Amino acid sequence: MALVTVVGAGLGGLSTALRLSSKGYQVRILEKGDKPGGRLNIIRQDGFNFDMGPSFFSMSYEFEELFKSCGVDNPLHLEKLDPVYQIFFRNKSEPVKLFHDIALLEKEFSFEPNFRQKYEQYIRKAAEFFHDTEGPIIQQNFDSLLDYFANFFQVPLKHTPYLFRTMWEHLDNTFEHERTKVIFSLVAFFLGSTPYKTPAIYSLLNYTEMEHDGYWAVKGGMYSIVSEIVKLLESRGVEFHYNTEICSVNSLGDKVFSMEDQTGKQWKSDIFVVNSDAAAFRGLVMGREKYKEAKLDRMDWTLAPFTIYLGLQHKVPNLLHHNYFLGDNFKEYAGKIFTTSETPENPYYYVNVPSKTDPSCAPEGMENIFILCPVPDLRFKKDWSDKNQFAKAIIKDLEDRIGFEILGNIKTKMVMSPEDWAEKFNLYKGSGLGLAHGMTQVGGFRPKNFDEKFDNLFYVGASTTPGTGLPMVVISSRLVTERIEEAYAKVQVR
Ligand SMILES: Cc1cc2nc3c(=O)[nH]c(=O)nc-3n(C[C@H](O)[C@H](O)[C@H](O)COP(=O)(O)OP(=O)(O)OC[C@H]3O[C@@H](n4cnc5c(N)ncnc54)[C@H](O)[C@@H]3O)c2cc1C
């Protein structure tokens, strides 16, 4: 059977390896870091286990599909989030909680006149956007732009105006209160943009979080996803080679012959699947003109993460598992956060406290806190030597807003700036979720999951199709596996 070399042990690489090993391919994985998972990683420090990046996901059925299609029972124990999260506004003592139950939700939004009627109408429309695009756009491989447009035109024409209207305009037409609009527009940031630029059709994400399948966390921590997949791969004889970074590619005609790591070692293979960023790898490792640095810089990238991991010696009141802390200058903040070269003042941030529901991630009686503050990437703010002062300012802000002393209760702490994220996982200029999802960077316009020049080279992960986030990356592994299965007959086996 053909040998497949997967470059990168992120969720994309691991789930592709699982699918291919189920189909009888011989698989090995080369990973730059010293453990698997990529952004879906873990920090173990002083008795605390911190999830490094993702803390929840939607479309849980994609994981079900992954394991089922590989002939194994789903080993993950999932927990649905309800409330989905709570949102704190500056100068408002009570947060707004997003419950699935409409009666409870209506109480939370008592400031919005006729909330239930407007919400139900808004979510109904978002459901149509989702179900009308999931099949033809999200779950498909496209061979060419023409192929993409053929699918695109299967989406009912009545949705066209929502491609040209922004998410904010759509919310503004539906709701009256500024806070309601702000809350439902937060999903635009997950796509790497602001609600003032994101097309209204992406309100489909409000449907996925609130009504469709909701958000899920994993019992035992998010890293269980990685450890369970790795266990399966090891039992199938898949080899892992850590501390191995691919730095160049050697080709012969229309095939990649070998890839070379940082020590000069050559890795030969029949098929290669690259889980490194699909745009940046083409430009920075393969020297492709279309993806050279100046062109990559002109693309739209998602915000960079600034993350703080705190182990506290006491339980913290007033926080749920998932919490957002927003200011009172939303439009102004959203307008400049992507491109400012300054350290953001009065930043907006997300706080995750997994020890509220999973005692195994912190010593007894203690708390495990993860803070994520989206910040401009390294194209705009290059120098993060002020990272410790910035972390302190965020922690101080959180202390003031929840009325609990954090700084004096820290048992262990770690801070990661965009520079650290970029360095650790080869994230382009520190962008956290990879390429953004504007209309010119999705579907047929996104870097393809097959190579333009070499017919035994493929790509999987957040910056190829269909997009970023854990369920999308699992779909990406299915799509690339289909490509490989299709092309395999054509690949010359050594
Ligand atoms: C802070 C943060 C929070 C997030 N929160 C969520 C969330 O709550 N829910 C959600 O669904 N998504 C979330 N995401 C997004 C999610 O983490 C990603 O979409 C997903 O994990 C990407 O997986 P991937 O396999 O494409 O890439 P990666 O996880 O980046 O994996 C790629 C791997 O390739 C390795 N690599 C790179 N270049 C090379 C090379 N040249 N040679 C060898 N190895 C190489 C890297 O080290 C890495 O291990 C979050 C992301 C971040 C950063």
The ligand as a Gaussian input file, in Angstrom:
#p B3LYP/6-31G(d) Opt

LIG

0 1
 C       -6.530000      30.630000      20.865000
 C       -7.395000      29.832000      19.924000
 C       -8.674000      29.488000      20.312000
 C       -9.486000      28.733000      19.450000
 N      -10.727000      28.385000      19.883000
 C      -11.494000      27.581000      19.108000
 C      -12.724000      27.088000      19.619000
 O      -13.115000      27.359000      20.771000
 N      -13.463000      26.265000      18.799000
 C      -13.048000      25.912000      17.538000
 O      -13.768000      25.165000      16.847000
 N      -11.866000      26.379000      17.043000
 C      -11.089000      27.184000      17.797000
 N       -9.867000      27.607000      17.325000
 C       -9.460000      27.235000      15.954000
 C       -8.888000      25.823000      15.907000
 O       -7.913000      25.671000      16.900000
 C       -8.242000      25.584000      14.553000
 O       -9.144000      25.896000      13.500000
 C       -7.781000      24.132000      14.387000
 O       -7.233000      23.595000      15.570000
 C       -6.772000      24.100000      13.260000
 O       -6.297000      22.800000      13.073000
 P       -5.277000      22.497000      11.896000
 O       -5.034000      21.038000      11.923000
 O       -5.746000      23.121000      10.643000
 O       -3.944000      23.323000      12.244000
 P       -2.946000      23.298000      13.474000
 O       -3.629000      22.979000      14.732000
 O       -2.215000      24.602000      13.420000
 O       -1.931000      22.107000      13.147000
 C       -0.900000      22.222000      12.226000
 C        0.310000      21.483000      12.778000
 O        1.347000      21.506000      11.803000
 C        2.595000      21.746000      12.449000
 N        3.467000      22.347000      11.437000
 C        3.346000      23.563000      10.852000
 N        4.290000      23.736000       9.918000
 C        5.037000      22.600000       9.917000
 C        6.175000      22.176000       9.176000
 N        6.733000      22.970000       8.224000
 N        6.723000      20.960000       9.433000
 C        6.158000      20.138000      10.385000
 N        5.081000      20.510000      11.122000
 C        4.545000      21.715000      10.882000
 C        2.245000      22.687000      13.575000
 O        3.237000      22.663000      14.584000
 C        0.901000      22.114000      14.041000
 O        1.082000      21.118000      15.025000
 C       -9.017000      28.352000      18.165000
 C       -7.728000      28.718000      17.775000
 C       -6.913000      29.439000      18.643000
 C       -5.518000      29.795000      18.221000

